[in-house]
Amino acid sequence: SGLVFSVVYIFLNLMADILSMLSNPKLRQSQI
């Protein structure tokens, strides 16, 4: 079950990154 938790945790982090980039494109440009 640890592997499943790791995959879900990484997936949630990716979703948070995508949502932050969509909601704040200026922040994304400053990070690049």
TIGUVEX-729800 format. One record per residue (C-alpha): x, y, z. Coordinates in steps of 0.5 Angstrom, whole numbers. Each point is the difference from the previous one (the first is absolute). Layout:
% TIGUVEX-729800
{{X; Y; Z}}
...
This chain:
% TIGUVEX-729800
{{0; 0; 0}}
{{6; 4; 1}}
{{1; 1; -8}}
{{-7; 2; -1}}
{{1; 5; 5}}
{{6; 3; -3}}
{{-3; 0; -7}}
{{-6; 3; 3}}
{{4; 5; 3}}
{{4; 2; -6}}
{{-6; 0; -4}}
{{-3; 6; 5}}
{{6; 4; -1}}
{{0; 0; -7}}
{{-7; 2; 0}}
{{1; 5; 5}}
{{6; 3; -5}}
{{-4; 0; -6}}
{{-6; 4; 4}}
{{5; 5; 2}}
{{3; 1; -7}}
{{-7; 0; -3}}
{{-2; 5; 5}}
{{6; 4; 1}}
{{4; 0; -7}}
{{4; 6; 2}}
{{3; -4; 6}}
{{2; -6; -5}}
{{4; 5; -5}}
{{4; 3; 6}}
{{2; -7; 2}}
{{2; -2; -6}}
